[in-house]
Every structure is written in C-alpha cells, then in structure tokens.
Amino acid sequence: MFFAMKEVGKIWMNGKLVPFKDAKVHVLTHALHYSTAVFEGIRCYKTRKGSAIFRLSEHVDRLFKSAELYSMKIPYSKKKISQAIIKTTKASTLKECYIRPIAYYGYNVLGLTPTKNKIDVAIACWEWKTGESRAGRVNGARCKVSKWLRIDSRSQPMLSKAASNYANAVLARMEALNGGYDEAIMLNYRGDVAEGSAENIFLVKNNKIFTPPLSSDILPGITRDSAIKIAKKEGLVVKEKKLKRRDLYVADEVFMTGTAAEVKSVTEIDNKIIGNGKPGKITRKLQKAFKATTLGKDKKFSRWLTYI
Ligand SMILES: Cc1ncc(COP(=O)(O)O)c(C=O)c1O
C-alpha cells in the first residue's frame, strides 16, 4: 500500500534547513539526466528512551563509500553529515521516520562529464511506518524471479548504493507487481541469486541460514549485516554461499532484509510454496529479535542506536 508524501518538517540542503515544499532542484540537474547520485535509506525508531537512529555511522560510512566508488567527493565530513542527519530528523517532528540522505552532481553544465557541477547534498525525512508493508510481515510475500538480471559488477560498482542501480531494480519491481506478485528476486549474470529489488535475501535449510556473498553483485545491506549478527547471537549458523534459484525453491524458509522492509518473510516464489507456506520459525525468531534490537531492548547491540 502506498501513501502520498506528507510534507512535514524541513529538508537539509547544502547546509541549510529549508521548508519541505521549497527543497527543489533545477530540471537540468546532472543527476536527473545521468543518475549521478548516491544515497542512503535509514530508519529512526521510537524507543522507550526516545527516538533513535539505527546504525547511523554504518549508513554514513556506506554513503561515503558509495560516493568514493564514483569518484564523488562529498563536500562535508562524515561528522557534519551525521550531525545534519540528526538535526533534520529532529526538525521533522516525527518520532519515527525514514531518512534519505542523497549526494548528487548538481546544476551548472549539462553534458556527460559530471565534474563541472558541484556535489549537492540533501537530507529528508518522511513517515514510513514499520510494518506498513504487510506482505512479508504477516502473511509472507509472494515473489517472482525476475527476467531482468541484476547489473553485473563489471558494468558498474554494485557495492555502491547509487541511483544508477535502481532503474534495473524498478524494472524488476514493476514486472513483479504487474504479474500480481509482491516483490522481485533478481539473479546475476552467472545465474546466482543476487537480491530483491530493494532487499537482501536469505534462505533457511535444515536450520542453517544461507545468504549470497557480496561477490554475487549485491548491495552490502546494513539490515543484512544486522540479521547475520543477531542470528549468530541467537546461536544460529549463518553462511555466505552462492545460491541458485533451485536452492530457493527447496528452502525450508526464505526471508528478505532491508531498511524499509526490515525482516520480511517470503512464502511463495514463482507460484511454488516455500516450506509450509507460512512465515517460518527462524524467520519469526529473527523478526522478533530484530524488532527488539531496533527498539533498544537488546544490550549487546545498544551501540547501534543513536538517540537524538
Ligand atoms: C538493492 C538493495 N539491496 C539491499 C538493500 C538492503 O539494504 P539495507 O539493509 O542497508 O537497507 C537495499 C535497500 O535499500 C537495496 O536497495
């Protein structure tokens, strides 16, 4: 289910907080034409001790890494960007929200060479309730293996969370939705399972958890990393392994992870029922543990929360 954007709070643009409706870019902005942008998706959770941003430093590190892979020099320090994220989140007046920092080549000269434009940075927050995507949380998502292949890392650096990765993801998402499914699963050029259109993927077989390695052309998901660490803490075995489509079909459980999706169960792939067709035991355990972690209820991972 999708909701129109509610314009609340302010948006940080190149060092200043501006009213939400005034945060505009010129139509000849380089990034709009050539996808020269890198961005992040972060969540702020409402905990008993107040609002807290989940894994802020890891998201800021990834933003800078994404930029570096495209030789983009973000004109602010990591510290300044972290402070700006906190400031914008506070200014949003929302107790929990989704946070979107973006760095992009701006407006000056429009030709393929980006470097005549300065790098602009913006940070916005909006409401994106946890649990809003019911498919995967309550019933389990119905997925389709996409006919679109994930972009090969030899074509562009897929470790970067770059806007240019997402036209490929949008094609896969639309194909899945148009076919009546909830989400797409993408394979890479070698036919290995890569990821969902906006999530990493895991399977459970004989009580062991498997997920594709970073070399399968995937985004190094921060929720993926959280899920691996939480699962290990829960005493579960997690292994990175190249996976084929057939491994998904015969898995006991499949789940996806992402900042927006959190931990979502997949109960059907290409009309084949996974396991018993219900969110599996290990998936539910991880959903519960992940939720507790984001709400600051797990001491071991309390350093992942930045209270604002
Ligand atoms: C393609 C892709 N894979 C994986 C993820 C999950 O990453 P994270 O857990 O850091 O949000 C995302 C999130 O946006 C994504 O777009």
The ligand as a Tripos MOL2 file, in Angstrom:
@<TRIPOS>MOLECULE
LIG
   16    16     1     0     0
SMALL
NO_CHARGES

@<TRIPOS>ATOM
      1 C1         19.1200   -3.3510   -3.9060 C.3       1 LIG1
      2 C2         19.0780   -3.3570   -2.4320 C.ar      1 LIG1
      3 N1         19.5460   -4.4280   -1.7710 N.ar      1 LIG1
      4 C3         19.5300   -4.4780   -0.4370 C.ar      1 LIG1
      5 C4         19.0040   -3.4490    0.3140 C.ar      1 LIG1
      6 C5         19.0120   -3.5370    1.8100 C.3       1 LIG1
      7 O1         19.9740   -2.6590    2.3410 O.3       1 LIG1
      8 P1         19.8280   -2.0500    3.7840 P.3       1 LIG1
      9 O2         19.5660   -3.1690    4.6920 O.co2     1 LIG1
     10 O3         21.1130   -1.3810    4.0410 O.co2     1 LIG1
     11 O4         18.6810   -1.0990    3.7340 O.co2     1 LIG1
     12 C6         18.5060   -2.3170   -0.3160 C.ar      1 LIG1
     13 C7         17.9850   -1.2160    0.4720 C.2       1 LIG1
     14 O5         17.6060   -0.2010    0.0440 O.2       1 LIG1
     15 C8         18.5430   -2.2670   -1.7290 C.ar      1 LIG1
     16 O6         18.0680   -1.2170   -2.3920 O.3       1 LIG1
@<TRIPOS>BOND
     1     1     2 1
     2     2     3 ar
     3     2    15 ar
     4     3     4 ar
     5     4     5 ar
     6     5     6 1
     7     5    12 ar
     8     6     7 1
     9     7     8 1
    10     8     9 2
    11     8    10 1
    12     8    11 1
    13    12    13 1
    14    12    15 ar
    15    13    14 2
    16    15    16 1
@<TRIPOS>SUBSTRUCTURE
     1 LIG1         1 GROUP 0 **** ****
